[in-house]
Amino acid sequence: MYSNAIWIMLEKSINIIGLIYVNSLMAKYIGPDNFGKINIATSLFIFVQTLSWFGGQSIIFKRMSENTRSGIAMAMHTQNQRRAFFLLSSSAVLVYLYFFTDAIVFLFGVANCIATYYIVMDFFSIYNNTQLKSKINTITNVIGLLIALLIRYLISSFKMPIYCFTLPIIIIPLVPYLLRLFYFNYTTQVKSVSRGSRLYNRHMLSTGGALILSSLSADIYTQISSIFLAKIISYSELGIYSVALTMGSAWSFIVLSLITSFFSKIYSERNQVAVDKLLMTINRLVILFSLIALGGFYLVGDWVIHLLYGDKYMDAVRIIPVVIMGTMFSALGTICYRYIIKESGYHYLAKKMSLCCVLTVPLSWIMISTFGINGAACCFLIVEILSCTLLNYFFKNKTIIKMHLNIFKLREFKLK
């Protein structure tokens, strides 16, 4: 389990560090305004990705962890369903971008559309994680990232037109998808999956129907501030806020990698005492790494932002600590979310995330209108705290509040 987590961390660290470096080159080159335009297109296609998966990532991950053969069959049978959802949702977004934004936003929307398709089709990364083969994801992602890094570096170095940056957006998911597809077909013997398609699709629609509302609500409350910043303030402020989000959450790959590996064990574990100990451990690790990230930023944060992005983005420095704390509660909330899925609490998640969304939209509008970029960061923190704690505490038998109280217990660490 820990070996797999290390591979996931290595994959994420290379992705994050590489993307931060190249994005900083791009951000310096095109300035906050155009950088904000790129990020608004990315934000909109996050909704397309969520709609297309229709809750399938969590469902397939759980099924593959419990029964590999059935999980593969489910993933393969529901591919056309995801294609249909992708076609409908991406078409709607592209029509909106064509008529209501400028040419730069639309071009980057097209690039994000193509990239999102390959992300939605790539169930192989889920399979590799559940089978503790995350090193395959690491190797394939690094190859795709290196190609994209080289292209972005050349574009920045030779001062090519801004629309050239659309190419690496497509390359980053395309290359790993093709490599993982080849590896899966070469190493995995899949028995006939011709039967059961209707059953799997019906199950995905019914179970995913409960999850999609919660997933969309999560996207709304995480992306709404970006949309409001662009509409109420400016694309430039959105560009600065995007840098703050990137730097403030860059460390989260460590805890998200651990969460992924821990839950491959938690989903298959039948002993509740063992599950409780695993949950206690992963919650404590999230808090520990969050405090380390916060301390590290206070030591070198100003210098890093100035070095990577330049003076135009220095306003991001004052809100990054808030983003780091918000990211911590987001990671803790991910643990709650996945555990509620283990307990089949799909309908609870749908209700909870819908309420969270309802609270976030007016709060974000008011805080951004009043406090600008500072309000966006504070809204992010407030919503993540509520989503992680209070809104989870009504789940059956106070399961989540008991899990959080266990974090502060010491007796489990005593040697027997």
C-alpha positions, 0 to 999 in steps of 0.5 A, spaced: 500 500 500 505 504 501 509 503 495 503 504 491 502 511 494 509 513 493 508 511 486 502 516 486 506 521 489 511 521 484 507 521 479 503 527 482 509 531 484 512 531 477 506 533 474 505 539 479 512 541 479 512 541 471 506 544 470 507 550 475 514 551 472 511 551 465 505 555 467 509 560 470 513 561 463 506 561 460 503 566 465 509 571 465 509 571 457 502 572 456 500 576 463 494 575 468 489 577 463 490 572 458 492 567 463 485 568 466 482 567 460 485 560 459 483 558 466 476 560 465 475 555 459 479 550 464 474 551 469 468 550 464 470 544 462 471 541 469 463 541 469 463 537 462 468 532 465 464 531 471 457 530 467 461 525 462 463 521 468 456 521 471 459 519 478 463 513 474 470 514 477 468 513 484 463 507 482 468 504 478 474 505 483 470 501 488 468 496 484 475 494 481 477 494 489 472 489 491 472 485 484 477 487 479 473 483 473 466 486 474 470 493 475 473 492 468 466 490 465 463 496 468 468 500 465 468 498 458 460 497 458 459 504 460 464 508 455 459 509 450 454 512 456 460 517 457 461 519 450 454 521 450 454 525 456 461 528 453 458 530 447 452 533 449 455 537 455 461 539 451 457 542 445 453 546 450 459 549 453 463 550 446 456 554 443 456 558 449 464 560 449 463 561 441 457 567 442 459 570 449 466 570 449 472 572 445 476 568 440 482 566 445 477 563 450 474 559 445 480 556 442 482 554 449 475 551 450 476 547 444 483 545 446 480 543 453 474 539 450 479 535 446 483 534 452 477 532 457 475 527 452 481 523 453 480 524 461 473 521 460 475 515 456 481 513 461 479 508 466 485 505 465 488 510 470 483 507 475 484 500 474 492 501 475 491 505 482 486 499 484 491 494 482 497 497 486 500 499 479 500 506 480 508 506 477 504 505 470 500 511 471 507 515 473 511 513 467 506 514 462 504 521 465 511 523 465 512 522 458 506 526 456 508 531 461 515 532 458 513 532 451 508 538 453 513 541 457 518 541 451 512 544 447 510 550 452 518 551 453 519 552 446 513 557 445 515 561 450 522 561 448 520 563 441 515 568 443 510 564 439 502 566 438 498 565 444 494 560 441 500 555 440 499 554 447 493 549 446 497 544 443 500 542 450 493 542 453 491 536 448 498 533 449 498 532 457 492 527 457 492 524 450 499 521 450 498 517 457 491 515 455 494 512 449 500 509 452 496 506 458 491 503 453 496 499 449 499 497 456 492 495 458 491 491 452 498 488 452 498 485 459 490 484 461 486 478 459 479 481 459 474 475 458 468 476 454 464 482 456 458 482 451 453 481 456 450 485 461 451 492 458 444 494 459 445 492 467 451 496 468 449 502 464 442 502 468 446 501 475 451 507 473 445 511 471 441 509 478 448 510 482 451 515 479 445 519 478 445 520 486 453 522 485 452 526 479 449 531 483 454 531 489 459 532 484 456 537 480 455 541 486 462 540 488 464 543 482 460 549 482 462 551 489 470 550 487 469 553 481 464 559 482 469 563 485 473 563 478 467 565 474 465 570 479 472 573 479 472 574 471 465 576 471 465 581 477 472 584 477 476 582 471 480 576 468 486 579 471 484 578 478 482 571 476 489 570 473 492 572 480 487 567 483 489 561 479 496 562 481 494 562 488 490 556 488 495 552 484 501 554 489 496 553 495 494 546 493 500 544 490 502 540 496 496 536 496 498 531 491 502 528 497 495 527 501 491 525 495 496 520 493 495 517 500 488 517 500 487 513 494 492 508 496 489 508 503 482 507 500 484 501 496 485 498 502 479 501 506 474 498 501 476 491 501 477 491 509 471 487 512 474 489 519 471 495 522 476 496 527 482 496 522 478 501 518 477 506 523 485 505 524 486 506 517 481 512 517 485 515 523 492 515 520 490 518 514 486 524 517 492 525 521 497 525 515 493 530 512 493 535 518 501 534 518 502 535 511 498 541 511 502 544 517 508 543 513 506 546 507 503 552 511 510 553 515 514 552 508 510 557 505 511 562 510 519 561 510 520 561 502 513 563 499 514 570 497 521 568 494 518 563 490 512 567 487 517 572 485 521 567 482 516 563 478 511 568 476 514 575 477 511 582 480 505 582 476 502 576 481 505 578 487 498 579 490 497 572 490 502 571 496 497 574 501 491 569 500 495 563 499 495 561 506 488 561 506 488 557 500 493 552 504 488 551 509 482 550 505 486 545 501 487 541 508 479 541 509 478 539 502 483 533 503 479 531 509 473 532 506 475 527 500 476 522 506 469 523 508 466 523 501 470 516 500 468 513 506 460 515 505 461 512 498 463 505 502 457 506 506 453 507 500 451 514 502 450 516 495 443 520 496 446 523 503 452 526 498 447 528 493 443 532 498 449 535 502 453 537 496 446 540 493 446 544 500 453 546 500 452 549 493 446 553 495 450 556 500 456 557 496 453 561 490 450 567 494 456 567 499 461 567 493 458 573 490 457 577 496 464 576 498 467 577 491 463 583 490 465 586 497 472 584 498 475 582 491 480 576 490 481 576 498 473 574 498 474 569 493 479 565 498 476 566 504 469 563 501 473 557 499 476 556 506 469 557 509 465 552 504 471 547 505 470 547 512 463 547 512 463 541 507 468 537 511 465 538 518 458 540 519 454 538 513 457 531 514 455 530 521 448 528 520 450 522 516 448 515 519 449 514 526 454 520 527 459 516 523 463 522 520 464 526 527 466 519 530 471 519 525 474 526 526 474 525 534 478 519 533 483 523 530 485 526 537 485 519 541 492 517 543 491 510 545 491 507 538 498 508 538 500 504 544 504 498 542 501 492 544 
